[in-house]
Amino acid sequence: MTYAVLELSGRQFWVEEGRHYEINRIPNNVGKEIILNRVLLVKNENELRIGKPYVETAKVTAKVMKHLLGKKTVVYKMRPKKKTRKKQGHRQKITRISIENINLI
């Protein structure tokens, strides 16, 4: 089993080949391949490499599948006894990517 730990948009993801993940929106077109080089850890069948902070020889190739919106979050603020109420909604813009392969040179 080959997997890697990536740093993407301030978060860390444990990724495997052939699976898809939802990350914060990235400004790439749908169908375009991207190369992710902020790899923190790579595990092959017989080798484990840990970066300091990144593994220099590792590259992960991913493909942008689609852009979409996340679940709606409702923010409600109220000050008791002041008759102040504020209701606000938010939907995070996200991108779904598919991991094509994990290369370790």
PDB file as gemmi writes it, atoms N, CA and C in Angstrom:
CRYST1    1.000    1.000    1.000  90.00  90.00  90.00 P 1                      
ATOM      1  N   MET A   1       0.842  -1.183   0.000  1.00  0.00           N  
ATOM      2  CA  MET A   1       0.000   0.000   0.000  1.00  0.00           C  
ATOM      3  C   MET A   1       0.883   1.241   0.000  1.00  0.00           C  
ATOM      4  N   THR A   2       0.690   2.105  -0.964  1.00  0.00           N  
ATOM      5  CA  THR A   2       1.453   3.338  -1.064  1.00  0.00           C  
ATOM      6  C   THR A   2       0.569   4.496  -0.621  1.00  0.00           C  
ATOM      7  N   TYR A   3       1.097   5.304   0.290  1.00  0.00           N  
ATOM      8  CA  TYR A   3       0.366   6.493   0.711  1.00  0.00           C  
ATOM      9  C   TYR A   3       1.354   7.608   0.997  1.00  0.00           C  
ATOM     10  N   ALA A   4       0.828   8.820   1.109  1.00  0.00           N  
ATOM     11  CA  ALA A   4       1.659   9.987   1.392  1.00  0.00           C  
ATOM     12  C   ALA A   4       0.872  10.943   2.273  1.00  0.00           C  
ATOM     13  N   VAL A   5       1.600  11.774   2.998  1.00  0.00           N  
ATOM     14  CA  VAL A   5       0.997  12.848   3.778  1.00  0.00           C  
ATOM     15  C   VAL A   5       1.414  14.152   3.123  1.00  0.00           C  
ATOM     16  N   LEU A   6       0.415  14.943   2.698  1.00  0.00           N  
ATOM     17  CA  LEU A   6       0.654  16.182   1.966  1.00  0.00           C  
ATOM     18  C   LEU A   6       0.261  17.385   2.807  1.00  0.00           C  
ATOM     19  N   GLU A   7       0.855  18.517   2.467  1.00  0.00           N  
ATOM     20  CA  GLU A   7       0.415  19.792   3.031  1.00  0.00           C  
ATOM     21  C   GLU A   7      -0.242  20.573   1.901  1.00  0.00           C  
ATOM     22  N   LEU A   8      -1.541  20.830   2.059  1.00  0.00           N  
ATOM     23  CA  LEU A   8      -2.313  21.562   1.058  1.00  0.00           C  
ATOM     24  C   LEU A   8      -3.141  22.631   1.752  1.00  0.00           C  
ATOM     25  N   SER A   9      -2.977  23.852   1.324  1.00  0.00           N  
ATOM     26  CA  SER A   9      -3.756  24.995   1.817  1.00  0.00           C  
ATOM     27  C   SER A   9      -3.819  25.052   3.346  1.00  0.00           C  
ATOM     28  N   GLY A  10      -2.659  24.850   3.980  1.00  0.00           N  
ATOM     29  CA  GLY A  10      -2.581  24.988   5.430  1.00  0.00           C  
ATOM     30  C   GLY A  10      -3.044  23.783   6.216  1.00  0.00           C  
ATOM     31  N   ARG A  11      -3.437  22.707   5.541  1.00  0.00           N  
ATOM     32  CA  ARG A  11      -3.897  21.490   6.211  1.00  0.00           C  
ATOM     33  C   ARG A  11      -3.088  20.310   5.726  1.00  0.00           C  
ATOM     34  N   GLN A  12      -3.109  19.221   6.493  1.00  0.00           N  
ATOM     35  CA  GLN A  12      -2.386  18.017   6.113  1.00  0.00           C  
ATOM     36  C   GLN A  12      -3.390  16.935   5.729  1.00  0.00           C  
ATOM     37  N   PHE A  13      -3.084  16.225   4.639  1.00  0.00           N  
ATOM     38  CA  PHE A  13      -3.960  15.179   4.129  1.00  0.00           C  
ATOM     39  C   PHE A  13      -3.176  13.883   3.973  1.00  0.00           C  
ATOM     40  N   TRP A  14      -3.765  12.781   4.375  1.00  0.00           N  
ATOM     41  CA  TRP A  14      -3.244  11.449   4.140  1.00  0.00           C  
ATOM     42  C   TRP A  14      -3.892  10.997   2.840  1.00  0.00           C  
ATOM     43  N   VAL A  15      -3.099  10.806   1.767  1.00  0.00           N  
ATOM     44  CA  VAL A  15      -3.659  10.487   0.454  1.00  0.00           C  
ATOM     45  C   VAL A  15      -3.158   9.141  -0.042  1.00  0.00           C  
ATOM     46  N   GLU A  16      -4.002   8.476  -0.820  1.00  0.00           N  
ATOM     47  CA  GLU A  16      -3.679   7.212  -1.461  1.00  0.00           C  
ATOM     48  C   GLU A  16      -3.996   7.332  -2.945  1.00  0.00           C  
ATOM     49  N   GLU A  17      -3.344   6.516  -3.761  1.00  0.00           N  
ATOM     50  CA  GLU A  17      -3.587   6.534  -5.205  1.00  0.00           C  
ATOM     51  C   GLU A  17      -4.998   6.042  -5.515  1.00  0.00           C  
ATOM     52  N   GLY A  18      -5.628   6.696  -6.505  1.00  0.00           N  
ATOM     53  CA  GLY A  18      -6.944   6.265  -6.956  1.00  0.00           C  
ATOM     54  C   GLY A  18      -8.115   6.786  -6.139  1.00  0.00           C  
ATOM     55  N   ARG A  19      -7.880   7.545  -5.109  1.00  0.00           N  
ATOM     56  CA  ARG A  19      -8.969   8.085  -4.285  1.00  0.00           C  
ATOM     57  C   ARG A  19      -9.113   9.577  -4.556  1.00  0.00           C  
ATOM     58  N   HIS A  20     -10.267  10.135  -4.182  1.00  0.00           N  
ATOM     59  CA  HIS A  20     -10.468  11.569  -4.364  1.00  0.00           C  
ATOM     60  C   HIS A  20     -10.652  12.244  -3.011  1.00  0.00           C  
ATOM     61  N   TYR A  21     -10.274  13.530  -2.963  1.00  0.00           N  
ATOM     62  CA  TYR A  21     -10.296  14.309  -1.727  1.00  0.00           C  
ATOM     63  C   TYR A  21     -10.835  15.694  -2.022  1.00  0.00           C  
ATOM     64  N   GLU A  22     -11.439  16.311  -1.005  1.00  0.00           N  
ATOM     65  CA  GLU A  22     -11.969  17.662  -1.138  1.00  0.00           C  
ATOM     66  C   GLU A  22     -11.092  18.613  -0.341  1.00  0.00           C  
ATOM     67  N   ILE A  23     -10.567  19.620  -1.032  1.00  0.00           N  
ATOM     68  CA  ILE A  23      -9.659  20.590  -0.427  1.00  0.00           C  
ATOM     69  C   ILE A  23     -10.227  21.987  -0.661  1.00  0.00           C  
ATOM     70  N   ASN A  24      -9.625  22.996  -0.042  1.00  0.00           N  
ATOM     71  CA  ASN A  24     -10.025  24.369  -0.304  1.00  0.00           C  
ATOM     72  C   ASN A  24      -9.809  24.691  -1.778  1.00  0.00           C  
ATOM     73  N   ARG A  25     -10.586  25.629  -2.303  1.00  0.00           N  
ATOM     74  CA  ARG A  25     -10.580  25.948  -3.726  1.00  0.00           C  
ATOM     75  C   ARG A  25      -9.186  26.329  -4.207  1.00  0.00           C  
ATOM     76  N   ILE A  26      -8.781  25.715  -5.322  1.00  0.00           N  
ATOM     77  CA  ILE A  26      -7.526  26.079  -5.968  1.00  0.00           C  
ATOM     78  C   ILE A  26      -7.858  26.622  -7.360  1.00  0.00           C  
ATOM     79  N   PRO A  27      -7.097  27.603  -7.844  1.00  0.00           N  
ATOM     80  CA  PRO A  27      -7.442  28.264  -9.112  1.00  0.00           C  
ATOM     81  C   PRO A  27      -6.931  27.505 -10.339  1.00  0.00           C  
ATOM     82  N   ASN A  28      -7.396  26.279 -10.534  1.00  0.00           N  
ATOM     83  CA  ASN A  28      -7.028  25.480 -11.709  1.00  0.00           C  
ATOM     84  C   ASN A  28      -8.301  25.058 -12.432  1.00  0.00           C  
ATOM     85  N   ASN A  29      -8.192  24.824 -13.731  1.00  0.00           N  
ATOM     86  CA  ASN A  29      -9.342  24.406 -14.523  1.00  0.00           C  
ATOM     87  C   ASN A  29      -9.663  22.939 -14.278  1.00  0.00           C  
ATOM     88  N   VAL A  30     -10.919  22.584 -14.502  1.00  0.00           N  
ATOM     89  CA  VAL A  30     -11.365  21.208 -14.335  1.00  0.00           C  
ATOM     90  C   VAL A  30     -10.709  20.347 -15.407  1.00  0.00           C  
ATOM     91  N   GLY A  31     -10.175  19.187 -15.003  1.00  0.00           N  
ATOM     92  CA  GLY A  31      -9.522  18.273 -15.916  1.00  0.00           C  
ATOM     93  C   GLY A  31      -8.016  18.467 -16.011  1.00  0.00           C  
ATOM     94  N   LYS A  32      -7.494  19.520 -15.414  1.00  0.00           N  
ATOM     95  CA  LYS A  32      -6.065  19.796 -15.486  1.00  0.00           C  
ATOM     96  C   LYS A  32      -5.322  18.997 -14.427  1.00  0.00           C  
ATOM     97  N   GLU A  33      -4.135  18.496 -14.792  1.00  0.00           N  
ATOM     98  CA  GLU A  33      -3.297  17.778 -13.830  1.00  0.00           C  
ATOM     99  C   GLU A  33      -2.426  18.770 -13.076  1.00  0.00           C  
ATOM    100  N   ILE A  34      -2.261  18.533 -11.783  1.00  0.00           N  
ATOM    101  CA  ILE A  34      -1.415  19.387 -10.963  1.00  0.00           C  
ATOM    102  C   ILE A  34      -0.382  18.506 -10.260  1.00  0.00           C  
ATOM    103  N   ILE A  35       0.768  19.090  -9.955  1.00  0.00           N  
ATOM    104  CA  ILE A  35       1.822  18.373  -9.247  1.00  0.00           C  
ATOM    105  C   ILE A  35       1.946  18.977  -7.862  1.00  0.00           C  
ATOM    106  N   LEU A  36       1.825  18.140  -6.851  1.00  0.00           N  
ATOM    107  CA  LEU A  36       1.914  18.570  -5.460  1.00  0.00           C  
ATOM    108  C   LEU A  36       3.274  18.132  -4.931  1.00  0.00           C  
ATOM    109  N   ASN A  37       4.080  19.092  -4.495  1.00  0.00           N  
ATOM    110  CA  ASN A  37       5.429  18.746  -4.056  1.00  0.00           C  
ATOM    111  C   ASN A  37       5.677  19.024  -2.580  1.00  0.00           C  
ATOM    112  N   ARG A  38       4.684  19.423  -1.838  1.00  0.00           N  
ATOM    113  CA  ARG A  38       4.834  19.594  -0.393  1.00  0.00           C  
ATOM    114  C   ARG A  38       4.460  18.281   0.298  1.00  0.00           C  
ATOM    115  N   VAL A  39       5.317  17.307   0.130  1.00  0.00           N  
ATOM    116  CA  VAL A  39       5.089  15.963   0.655  1.00  0.00           C  
ATOM    117  C   VAL A  39       5.857  15.826   1.965  1.00  0.00           C  
ATOM    118  N   LEU A  40       5.150  15.512   3.037  1.00  0.00           N  
ATOM    119  CA  LEU A  40       5.770  15.387   4.354  1.00  0.00           C  
ATOM    120  C   LEU A  40       6.253  13.977   4.641  1.00  0.00           C  
ATOM    121  N   LEU A  41       5.562  12.969   4.104  1.00  0.00           N  
ATOM    122  CA  LEU A  41       5.891  11.572   4.378  1.00  0.00           C  
ATOM    123  C   LEU A  41       5.433  10.724   3.197  1.00  0.00           C  
ATOM    124  N   VAL A  42       6.225   9.721   2.841  1.00  0.00           N  
ATOM    125  CA  VAL A  42       5.862   8.781   1.779  1.00  0.00           C  
ATOM    126  C   VAL A  42       6.129   7.372   2.277  1.00  0.00           C  
ATOM    127  N   LYS A  43       5.164   6.466   2.065  1.00  0.00           N  
ATOM    128  CA  LYS A  43       5.306   5.063   2.459  1.00  0.00           C  
ATOM    129  C   LYS A  43       5.058   4.210   1.239  1.00  0.00           C  
ATOM    130  N   ASN A  44       6.098   3.486   0.790  1.00  0.00           N  
ATOM    131  CA  ASN A  44       5.989   2.492  -0.277  1.00  0.00           C  
ATOM    132  C   ASN A  44       5.823   1.121   0.351  1.00  0.00           C  
ATOM    133  N   GLU A  45       5.891   0.078  -0.480  1.00  0.00           N  
ATOM    134  CA  GLU A  45       5.774  -1.281   0.045  1.00  0.00           C  
ATOM    135  C   GLU A  45       6.922  -1.615   0.994  1.00  0.00           C  
ATOM    136  N   ASN A  46       8.122  -1.126   0.667  1.00  0.00           N  
ATOM    137  CA  ASN A  46       9.280  -1.507   1.472  1.00  0.00           C  
ATOM    138  C   ASN A  46      10.078  -0.324   2.005  1.00  0.00           C  
ATOM    139  N   GLU A  47       9.584   0.886   1.867  1.00  0.00           N  
ATOM    140  CA  GLU A  47      10.361   2.058   2.251  1.00  0.00           C  
ATOM    141  C   GLU A  47       9.466   3.126   2.868  1.00  0.00           C  
ATOM    142  N   LEU A  48       9.992   3.781   3.884  1.00  0.00           N  
ATOM    143  CA  LEU A  48       9.301   4.899   4.530  1.00  0.00           C  
ATOM    144  C   LEU A  48      10.263   6.076   4.559  1.00  0.00           C  
ATOM    145  N   ARG A  49       9.845   7.221   3.982  1.00  0.00           N  
ATOM    146  CA  ARG A  49      10.679   8.423   3.995  1.00  0.00           C  
ATOM    147  C   ARG A  49       9.926   9.546   4.690  1.00  0.00           C  
ATOM    148  N   ILE A  50      10.626  10.182   5.617  1.00  0.00           N  
ATOM    149  CA  ILE A  50      10.070  11.306   6.356  1.00  0.00           C  
ATOM    150  C   ILE A  50      10.874  12.541   5.982  1.00  0.00           C  
ATOM    151  N   GLY A  51      10.201  13.625   5.652  1.00  0.00           N  
ATOM    152  CA  GLY A  51      10.873  14.837   5.229  1.00  0.00           C  
ATOM    153  C   GLY A  51      11.262  15.733   6.388  1.00  0.00           C  
ATOM    154  N   LYS A  52      12.184  16.659   6.077  1.00  0.00           N  
ATOM    155  CA  LYS A  52      12.637  17.627   7.071  1.00  0.00           C  
ATOM    156  C   LYS A  52      12.595  19.027   6.467  1.00  0.00           C  
ATOM    157  N   PRO A  53      11.531  19.711   6.308  1.00  0.00           N  
ATOM    158  CA  PRO A  53      10.153  19.323   6.565  1.00  0.00           C  
ATOM    159  C   PRO A  53       9.512  18.566   5.397  1.00  0.00           C  
ATOM    160  N   TYR A  54      10.070  18.673   4.162  1.00  0.00           N  
ATOM    161  CA  TYR A  54       9.470  18.007   3.010  1.00  0.00           C  
ATOM    162  C   TYR A  54      10.427  16.961   2.448  1.00  0.00           C  
ATOM    163  N   VAL A  55       9.850  15.943   1.809  1.00  0.00           N  
ATOM    164  CA  VAL A  55      10.642  14.945   1.086  1.00  0.00           C  
ATOM    165  C   VAL A  55      10.952  15.555  -0.279  1.00  0.00           C  
ATOM    166  N   GLU A  56      12.207  15.832  -0.543  1.00  0.00           N  
ATOM    167  CA  GLU A  56      12.610  16.567  -1.749  1.00  0.00           C  
ATOM    168  C   GLU A  56      12.385  15.771  -3.028  1.00  0.00           C  
ATOM    169  N   THR A  57      12.488  14.455  -2.977  1.00  0.00           N  
ATOM    170  CA  THR A  57      12.407  13.644  -4.195  1.00  0.00           C  
ATOM    171  C   THR A  57      11.004  13.100  -4.451  1.00  0.00           C  
ATOM    172  N   ALA A  58      10.034  13.486  -3.688  1.00  0.00           N  
ATOM    173  CA  ALA A  58       8.679  12.946  -3.834  1.00  0.00           C  
ATOM    174  C   ALA A  58       7.775  13.962  -4.539  1.00  0.00           C  
ATOM    175  N   LYS A  59       6.938  13.440  -5.437  1.00  0.00           N  
ATOM    176  CA  LYS A  59       5.964  14.257  -6.135  1.00  0.00           C  
ATOM    177  C   LYS A  59       4.661  13.466  -6.237  1.00  0.00           C  
ATOM    178  N   VAL A  60       3.554  14.150  -6.030  1.00  0.00           N  
ATOM    179  CA  VAL A  60       2.236  13.536  -6.140  1.00  0.00           C  
ATOM    180  C   VAL A  60       1.505  14.231  -7.280  1.00  0.00           C  
ATOM    181  N   THR A  61       0.995  13.435  -8.224  1.00  0.00           N  
ATOM    182  CA  THR A  61       0.247  13.974  -9.356  1.00  0.00           C  
ATOM    183  C   THR A  61      -1.237  13.802  -9.083  1.00  0.00           C  
ATOM    184  N   ALA A  62      -1.983  14.895  -9.239  1.00  0.00           N  
ATOM    185  CA  ALA A  62      -3.430  14.876  -8.989  1.00  0.00           C  
ATOM    186  C   ALA A  62      -4.147  15.520 -10.172  1.00  0.00           C  
ATOM    187  N   LYS A  63      -5.431  15.245 -10.286  1.00  0.00           N  
ATOM    188  CA  LYS A  63      -6.245  15.794 -11.356  1.00  0.00           C  
ATOM    189  C   LYS A  63      -7.454  16.490 -10.739  1.00  0.00           C  
ATOM    190  N   VAL A  64      -7.756  17.699 -11.212  1.00  0.00           N  
ATOM    191  CA  VAL A  64      -8.901  18.460 -10.702  1.00  0.00           C  
ATOM    192  C   VAL A  64     -10.169  17.862 -11.301  1.00  0.00           C  
ATOM    193  N   MET A  65     -11.059  17.364 -10.446  1.00  0.00           N  
ATOM    194  CA  MET A  65     -12.291  16.739 -10.923  1.00  0.00           C  
ATOM    195  C   MET A  65     -13.418  17.754 -11.087  1.00  0.00           C  
ATOM    196  N   LYS A  66     -13.675  18.563 -10.042  1.00  0.00           N  
ATOM    197  CA  LYS A  66     -14.740  19.557 -10.122  1.00  0.00           C  
ATOM    198  C   LYS A  66     -14.603  20.578  -9.012  1.00  0.00           C  
ATOM    199  N   HIS A  67     -15.238  21.721  -9.200  1.00  0.00           N  
ATOM    200  CA  HIS A  67     -15.332  22.766  -8.183  1.00  0.00           C  
ATOM    201  C   HIS A  67     -16.757  22.754  -7.654  1.00  0.00           C  
ATOM    202  N   LEU A  68     -16.908  22.851  -6.346  1.00  0.00           N  
ATOM    203  CA  LEU A  68     -18.231  22.832  -5.744  1.00  0.00           C  
ATOM    204  C   LEU A  68     -18.239  23.624  -4.449  1.00  0.00           C  
ATOM    205  N   LEU A  69     -19.397  23.671  -3.832  1.00  0.00           N  
ATOM    206  CA  LEU A  69     -19.571  24.370  -2.563  1.00  0.00           C  
ATOM    207  C   LEU A  69     -19.771  23.358  -1.445  1.00  0.00           C  
ATOM    208  N   GLY A  70     -19.239  23.648  -0.275  1.00  0.00           N  
ATOM    209  CA  GLY A  70     -19.364  22.757   0.876  1.00  0.00           C  
ATOM    210  C   GLY A  70     -20.722  22.886   1.539  1.00  0.00           C  
ATOM    211  N   LYS A  71     -20.860  22.241   2.675  1.00  0.00           N  
ATOM    212  CA  LYS A  71     -22.106  22.301   3.429  1.00  0.00           C  
ATOM    213  C   LYS A  71     -22.319  23.706   3.985  1.00  0.00           C  
ATOM    214  N   LYS A  72     -23.568  24.088   4.133  1.00  0.00           N  
ATOM    215  CA  LYS A  72     -23.872  25.406   4.652  1.00  0.00           C  
ATOM    216  C   LYS A  72     -23.666  25.446   6.166  1.00  0.00           C  
ATOM    217  N   THR A  73     -22.990  26.486   6.613  1.00  0.00           N  
ATOM    218  CA  THR A  73     -22.775  26.727   8.032  1.00  0.00           C  
ATOM    219  C   THR A  73     -23.583  27.952   8.415  1.00  0.00           C  
ATOM    220  N   VAL A  74     -24.380  27.844   9.464  1.00  0.00           N  
ATOM    221  CA  VAL A  74     -25.189  28.960   9.930  1.00  0.00           C  
ATOM    222  C   VAL A  74     -24.519  29.574  11.150  1.00  0.00           C  
ATOM    223  N   VAL A  75     -24.306  30.895  11.076  1.00  0.00           N  
ATOM    224  CA  VAL A  75     -23.714  31.634  12.189  1.00  0.00           C  
ATOM    225  C   VAL A  75     -24.809  32.509  12.765  1.00  0.00           C  
ATOM    226  N   TYR A  76     -25.106  32.339  14.050  1.00  0.00           N  
ATOM    227  CA  TYR A  76     -26.175  33.094  14.694  1.00  0.00           C  
ATOM    228  C   TYR A  76     -25.608  33.799  15.913  1.00  0.00           C  
ATOM    229  N   LYS A  77     -25.710  35.117  15.925  1.00  0.00           N  
ATOM    230  CA  LYS A  77     -25.223  35.903  17.045  1.00  0.00           C  
ATOM    231  C   LYS A  77     -26.398  36.601  17.703  1.00  0.00           C  
ATOM    232  N   MET A  78     -26.421  36.556  19.020  1.00  0.00           N  
ATOM    233  CA  MET A  78     -27.514  37.159  19.765  1.00  0.00           C  
ATOM    234  C   MET A  78     -26.972  37.769  21.055  1.00  0.00           C  
ATOM    235  N   ARG A  79     -27.409  38.967  21.356  1.00  0.00           N  
ATOM    236  CA  ARG A  79     -27.080  39.576  22.636  1.00  0.00           C  
ATOM    237  C   ARG A  79     -28.345  39.577  23.468  1.00  0.00           C  
ATOM    238  N   PRO A  80     -28.363  38.836  24.553  1.00  0.00           N  
ATOM    239  CA  PRO A  80     -29.579  38.763  25.354  1.00  0.00           C  
ATOM    240  C   PRO A  80     -29.945  40.114  25.981  1.00  0.00           C  
ATOM    241  N   LYS A  81     -31.222  40.356  26.071  1.00  0.00           N  
ATOM    242  CA  LYS A  81     -31.808  41.556  26.676  1.00  0.00           C  
ATOM    243  C   LYS A  81     -31.523  42.833  25.898  1.00  0.00           C  
ATOM    244  N   LYS A  82     -30.949  42.745  24.726  1.00  0.00           N  
ATOM    245  CA  LYS A  82     -30.645  43.930  23.916  1.00  0.00           C  
ATOM    246  C   LYS A  82     -31.435  43.940  22.603  1.00  0.00           C  
ATOM    247  N   LYS A  83     -32.169  42.856  22.314  1.00  0.00           N  
ATOM    248  CA  LYS A  83     -32.939  42.703  21.077  1.00  0.00           C  
ATOM    249  C   LYS A  83     -32.055  42.813  19.835  1.00  0.00           C  
ATOM    250  N   THR A  84     -30.843  42.255  19.931  1.00  0.00           N  
ATOM    251  CA  THR A  84     -29.920  42.232  18.814  1.00  0.00           C  
ATOM    252  C   THR A  84     -29.731  40.795  18.371  1.00  0.00           C  
ATOM    253  N   ARG A  85     -30.088  40.542  17.121  1.00  0.00           N  
ATOM    254  CA  ARG A  85     -29.918  39.218  16.563  1.00  0.00           C  
ATOM    255  C   ARG A  85     -29.364  39.347  15.154  1.00  0.00           C  
ATOM    256  N   LYS A  86     -28.458  38.428  14.799  1.00  0.00           N  
ATOM    257  CA  LYS A  86     -27.863  38.449  13.465  1.00  0.00           C  
ATOM    258  C   LYS A  86     -27.686  37.010  13.006  1.00  0.00           C  
ATOM    259  N   LYS A  87     -28.304  36.659  11.891  1.00  0.00           N  
ATOM    260  CA  LYS A  87     -28.184  35.315  11.337  1.00  0.00           C  
ATOM    261  C   LYS A  87     -27.479  35.425   9.993  1.00  0.00           C  
ATOM    262  N   GLN A  88     -26.448  34.604   9.820  1.00  0.00           N  
ATOM    263  CA  GLN A  88     -25.635  34.673   8.617  1.00  0.00           C  
ATOM    264  C   GLN A  88     -25.266  33.259   8.197  1.00  0.00           C  
ATOM    265  N   GLY A  89     -25.204  32.994   6.897  1.00  0.00           N  
ATOM    266  CA  GLY A  89     -24.829  31.686   6.381  1.00  0.00           C  
ATOM    267  C   GLY A  89     -23.538  31.776   5.595  1.00  0.00           C  
ATOM    268  N   HIS A  90     -22.856  30.636   5.489  1.00  0.00           N  
ATOM    269  CA  HIS A  90     -21.596  30.583   4.751  1.00  0.00           C  
ATOM    270  C   HIS A  90     -21.452  29.212   4.105  1.00  0.00           C  
ATOM    271  N   ARG A  91     -20.996  29.198   2.852  1.00  0.00           N  
ATOM    272  CA  ARG A  91     -20.655  27.947   2.161  1.00  0.00           C  
ATOM    273  C   ARG A  91     -19.244  28.071   1.634  1.00  0.00           C  
ATOM    274  N   GLN A  92     -18.356  27.185   2.083  1.00  0.00           N  
ATOM    275  CA  GLN A  92     -16.952  27.210   1.683  1.00  0.00           C  
ATOM    276  C   GLN A  92     -16.812  26.712   0.253  1.00  0.00           C  
ATOM    277  N   LYS A  93     -15.997  27.388  -0.547  1.00  0.00           N  
ATOM    278  CA  LYS A  93     -15.715  26.935  -1.903  1.00  0.00           C  
ATOM    279  C   LYS A  93     -14.629  25.868  -1.833  1.00  0.00           C  
ATOM    280  N   ILE A  94     -14.899  24.696  -2.423  1.00  0.00           N  
ATOM    281  CA  ILE A  94     -13.956  23.587  -2.357  1.00  0.00           C  
ATOM    282  C   ILE A  94     -13.708  23.017  -3.752  1.00  0.00           C  
ATOM    283  N   THR A  95     -12.632  22.255  -3.863  1.00  0.00           N  
ATOM    284  CA  THR A  95     -12.257  21.586  -5.100  1.00  0.00           C  
ATOM    285  C   THR A  95     -12.069  20.105  -4.810  1.00  0.00           C  
ATOM    286  N   ARG A  96     -12.605  19.260  -5.665  1.00  0.00           N  
ATOM    287  CA  ARG A  96     -12.416  17.819  -5.526  1.00  0.00           C  
ATOM    288  C   ARG A  96     -11.289  17.399  -6.464  1.00  0.00           C  
ATOM    289  N   ILE A  97     -10.250  16.758  -5.883  1.00  0.00           N  
ATOM    290  CA  ILE A  97      -9.130  16.286  -6.686  1.00  0.00           C  
ATOM    291  C   ILE A  97      -9.030  14.772  -6.571  1.00  0.00           C  
ATOM    292  N   SER A  98      -8.489  14.151  -7.614  1.00  0.00           N  
ATOM    293  CA  SER A  98      -8.254  12.716  -7.648  1.00  0.00           C  
ATOM    294  C   SER A  98      -6.743  12.488  -7.716  1.00  0.00           C  
ATOM    295  N   ILE A  99      -6.232  11.638  -6.851  1.00  0.00           N  
ATOM    296  CA  ILE A  99      -4.798  11.351  -6.809  1.00  0.00           C  
ATOM    297  C   ILE A  99      -4.490  10.313  -7.880  1.00  0.00           C  
ATOM    298  N   GLU A 100      -3.654  10.686  -8.853  1.00  0.00           N  
ATOM    299  CA  GLU A 100      -3.303   9.803  -9.959  1.00  0.00           C  
ATOM    300  C   GLU A 100      -2.167   8.857  -9.567  1.00  0.00           C  
ATOM    301  N   ASN A 101      -1.017   9.415  -9.099  1.00  0.00           N  
ATOM    302  CA  ASN A 101       0.074   8.561  -8.676  1.00  0.00           C  
ATOM    303  C   ASN A 101       0.988   9.299  -7.707  1.00  0.00           C  
ATOM    304  N   ILE A 102       1.758   8.497  -6.955  1.00  0.00           N  
ATOM    305  CA  ILE A 102       2.703   9.002  -5.984  1.00  0.00           C  
ATOM    306  C   ILE A 102       4.088   8.524  -6.425  1.00  0.00           C  
ATOM    307  N   ASN A 103       4.952   9.475  -6.779  1.00  0.00           N  
ATOM    308  CA  ASN A 103       6.295   9.149  -7.278  1.00  0.00           C  
ATOM    309  C   ASN A 103       7.322   9.406  -6.194  1.00  0.00           C  
ATOM    310  N   LEU A 104       8.225   8.451  -6.029  1.00  0.00           N  
ATOM    311  CA  LEU A 104       9.335   8.594  -5.105  1.00  0.00           C  
ATOM    312  C   LEU A 104      10.601   8.262  -5.887  1.00  0.00           C  
ATOM    313  N   ILE A 105      11.394   9.271  -6.182  1.00  0.00           N  
ATOM    314  CA  ILE A 105      12.588   9.092  -7.013  1.00  0.00           C  
ATOM    315  C   ILE A 105      13.760   8.675  -6.154  1.00  0.00           C  
TER     316      ILE A 105                                                      
END                                                                             
